[in-house]
Amino acid sequence: MEFVTHSAEETRALGGRLAQVLGPGTVVAFTGDLGAGKTAFISGMARGLGIQEQVTSPTFTIVNEYEGGRLPLFHFDMYRLGSADELFHIGWEDYLVRGGVCAVEWSENVAEAIEDDAVRVDIARGEDENSRMIRIEGVSL
């Protein structure tokens, strides 16, 4: 499915819509350039899961955990990781069995650790600075 959003708020709203159909243990693998809107989309997912906490990019911490919603949200940023081996060293498999949603930015950096049944979200800049072209695969909205 392909969508076009025209503001950060519309991008967050689409993230919230996706969150409504996600179940425990779902991995959502994100790709997109720096500043494309991945964190805004994940912020919307958090809101859609009922999480009230503000979502920030876990660039230096690798993972941020958000609880208090319908499902926990584990927000990973793989930008600084060199391989999937590093992901396994931080406990990736433990997160997979905790019954939450794993949102993985820069998933291409750890592609071999992402299962084939993951939901895939690619975000690209559109025709103007606020527009985003978003492709979602692996789930129906």
N, C-alpha and C positions, 0 to 999 in steps of 0.2 A: 504494500500500500504506500502511496506517496501523498504527502501533504505539503502545503505551503503555508507558513505562518508569516505574519507581518509585524510582529512585535515580540518582545521577550515574554510578555504576559500570555500571548497566544501560544508560544512555545511551551510555557509552563502548563497551560490548560491542556495541551495535547499530552504532556507527560502525565497529568492527572487522569486523563482518559485512559491511557495505557495502564496505569496502576490499578484501575478498577477491574481489569481482567487477569491480573497476575496472581499466581498462587505461591504457596510456600516452596522455597527451593529454586525459584526461577532465577536464571542468570540473564541479564540484559547487557549485551555487548555493544558498546558505543564506538563509533569511528567519526572522525571529523577534525578539521583543522583547529588549531589553537584559537580560542575566541568564537568558535562557531555556535555555541549555545548548549553544549552538553550539560554543563552544570545547571543552567536554567531549566532544561528539560527534566533533569533529575530532581531539582527543587519542586517541580510540579508533580513528579511521581510521589515525593514525600507527602505533599499536601493531599494527593489522591489516596494515599494510604492512611491518612488521618494523623500524620506526624506534624506537630506544631513547631518544632525546633527549626531554626534557620539552617539551611543547607549551605555548606561552603566546600570548596574544592580541597580534597585531601592530598594536594601535591606533595607536601613534605612529610606527611604522616602515613601515606599510602592508603589508609582506610579510615573512614569516619563511620561510626555506628549511630543509628537513629532508632530509638525505641518509642513506644507509646502509641503506635497506630495499629491498624488491623494486622499488619505484619511488620517485623523489623526491616529496616533498610540498611544495607551495608554498601557504602559508596567507596569504590576503589578508584585510584588514579594510578595507572601503570606507566605514565610518561617517563619516569625515571628508572623503570626496571629494564634490565637488559635481556631477560629471558623468563620463561615460565618456571624454571628452577627456582628463581628468586621468589616467585609468587608462592610456591609450595613451602618455602622456608618461613613465610609469614603466617602460615596456617590456612591457606586457601580451602583445603578440604574440610577444615573445621567450620568455616563459614557456610559451606555448601549444605551441611547437615543441620544447621541451626534453625531452619524453617523460615528464613527471611527471603528478601529479594536482594540479589547481588547485582548492583549497577556498576559496570566496569568501563571507565573511560580509558581511551587509548588501548582498547582490547587487542588491536593488531600486534602490540608488543608482546603479548602472551598468548597468541592465537592457538598454540598447541595445548593450552590448558582449558580452553573454552570448548565445551561440548557442542556437538552438531545441533542439538535441540535448543540452544540458546536463542532468545529473542534478539534480533539484530536491529540496531538503530543507527542510521548514517545521517549526519546533519551537515549540510553545506550552506554556505552563504548564497542568498538569492540575488535578485537584480539590484536591490538597494541595501543600505547598511542594516536595516531592520528585518528584512525578509530572510527566511530560512526555508530550504528545501529539505524535507525530512522523509526518509524512506524507512519503513518499519516492516520487518520480515519475521515470520515465525509465530505470529499470533494475529487474530482477527479483532478489529475494533468495531 
